[in-house]
Amino acid sequence: METIDYNGIALHRWQCGSSTFLARPEFGARLMNWNLQMADGSVRDVIHWPEDADFERFDKVRGGNPILFPFCGRSYHAGQIDYWSDRDGTVRPMPMHGFARNGRFALVATNEAGFTAELQPTEADHEAYPYDYRFTVRYEFSELLLKVTLTLENLDRRPILWSAGHHFYFTLPWRAGVTRGDYQFKIPAKECYTHNADGSLEPVKPFAKHGSFGNTEHSDRIFTKLHGTPTTFGPNGGDENIKIHILQDTEAASAENAMVIWTEFKDSPFYCVEPWMGPPNAAEHSKGLQTVAPGERSSFTVEVTV
């Protein structure tokens, strides 16, 4: 691992064989970029990071892997967006995707193969999520794989609810001269939903487990009841596939884990494939919602391989 200076900003870089990982752990525990040196000398971006990224609005940059905690997506209470109700019935504010992606983290461990960062909650964070807890993000890097673990430790005397996840911005397409229509996904799901304006989940029937990124209808789809096998996506020929595996030996792995696919515009240079503990608005509908008892901890781990 080395620390590099980018216009006065300290960034951390890991070189693992042909892979290079770039991160800014202190701001959102954000992995910014993963690129791969190819055999012909070219460089392939696996995780997208825009060259014109505005570091003054770092949390708004469309790239890297924003961490979604304590809840993914939009939260609602009785149809009112940006609120949630705890188990005691207290209604609290909750911004979209939670507050960790905007948060400050302390870098608590680093080595030649990754880092661990701990969230430093603000007063506003405590208003939204008024518990005593420790939330950490651990990245482990190797040449063709990254592993990331989100861990919530309950230091409170009350149970804590959470349903966290990742917002990976994958470069797509990653070959020259092709379009999104030349790429496909395979998601081993039994159910698929879209998200209504009141926070409810709308079933998609029938839905495609195997589809084209060129089909605009697939954007913002929520796949759940996953079979346990990895989600794969890549060129239609089946080569250069990326795999995302939600590890099933962790406390927060369940049949209600979700895989969300989304992109911003039809010509955006990325497509997000996002492993979540559950569908959006989990605190209201309880799908994928996990409870951490006092003195206990829970983890959600995913692996991405190329």
Steps between C-alpha positions, in 0.01 A plus 500: 500500500615852426356844565497734203428871471227609259477880490561515873267208580643183652388183322600141572609258230550124508680301230406130496655335197325636192233679708519851646253620764455869587309610811429791731410313821451811715213623281217250484746208517486545123670265261541728201646292220612149414693461177664201340817490289424278202743267323523732199602794723162673498319591822141393572299687761290253698362756747427832330632833629448812283809693399320830569382402849422797726689433823321793663177298467663162548189323631308596183751351255351229278773243547676257730303316766290719731417319825127488577433500878291455707240451223514470121293707260214724601343472846134578565256525787132480404581621149721789615848482350825540699355369824492166679332358808695293753365202693367734772300696243721810515520672159846626408661666196698280262661630179511289186756220534562601862789722608821293482571590136522866611673417828844539646688184587809431708756278331555241774708241312688479174744259338622389160169328425232739619361721776241528775320829568259590783209743464512812717129591540399866513226662707268480198585131461406441864168675443423258217645192670526565876691193609837418649677287240817442303472476122806396299581439134777254421648461152724210401672522161665236284592483132164399356272538802381747758319406819316757709337446838258735673480436875258648752582447868224585748643683801154609613248349741236488226476288184616680184346463154697522176490405133818624335669449163725617218461727197771369263541715189631250245651627177268384221563453218869434555591403144549753225248520219214323679181604677302395805303267277816291466492426875275273703427415863396179675346545845384185685180651642151366562337842535538843342356838599491866416467769767179706511482869591343417838780259596312178420648225285332423167553143374628462144331200333637346297860616533831409339771341715716507190481825308675767297638822642381656177137461608411821686215327686753312712643812665389547862387140539524332841574126488453296816451146633846426364601134464847541649692467174692806378355776285697518176517761226717581203522480120237288327764246402549404865865598527635764742206446735488679833356299791343633818457251780314576824668271752245276663687423823443848643224597740346752261486268198144386433258411223377861516835645397460701181690587184408838351600611150484869408652761275449875472477565124496285188853618416649498851842326501391278789234258611449437872463142619431527872491225765268604785389327818141554386276710274467876561280624786584191705414667831135526389437170317765296695632310195874459555483690830741366761496542879823516700451423867683694774860385525483316165635577154385428146692505170412515132776382266525497123770395255552642152718305259614556144 
